[in-house]
């Protein structure tokens, strides 16, 4: 098999691993936002951590901020899903090409 196909295949696999790790981190952030928003719905007052201090803040204001941040993270999450699908397709194509190349060399 040509070394360029092997390199492309390995690089694509590494890219997929990176995307999957980042996607998992985003999923974790989304879970944290959802949990925080759920907790905020049960109270009127809340605290926001700013640097090394906590500042009292109306729960509705903090809820709005968290909801906005969550929406941005959801968009990033969707982007990672699209990237993952694209890389999966590329990976499948490269695997087929590599197999065809190996079959051609064995004949």
Number of C-alpha atoms within 10 A of each C-alpha: 15 10 9 10 15 14 11 16 20 14 13 18 16 12 17 19 13 13 17 16 12 15 20 14 13 18 15 12 17 18 13 13 19 15 11 15 20 12 13 18 11 9 11 10 13 17 13 13 9 8 6 6 8 11 10 11 14 14 20 16 12 19 20 12 12 17 16 12 14 19 13 11 17 16 11 15 20 13 13 18 15 12 17 19 13 12 17 16 12 16 20 13 13 18 16 12 15 20 13 13 14 13 11 10 10 8 5
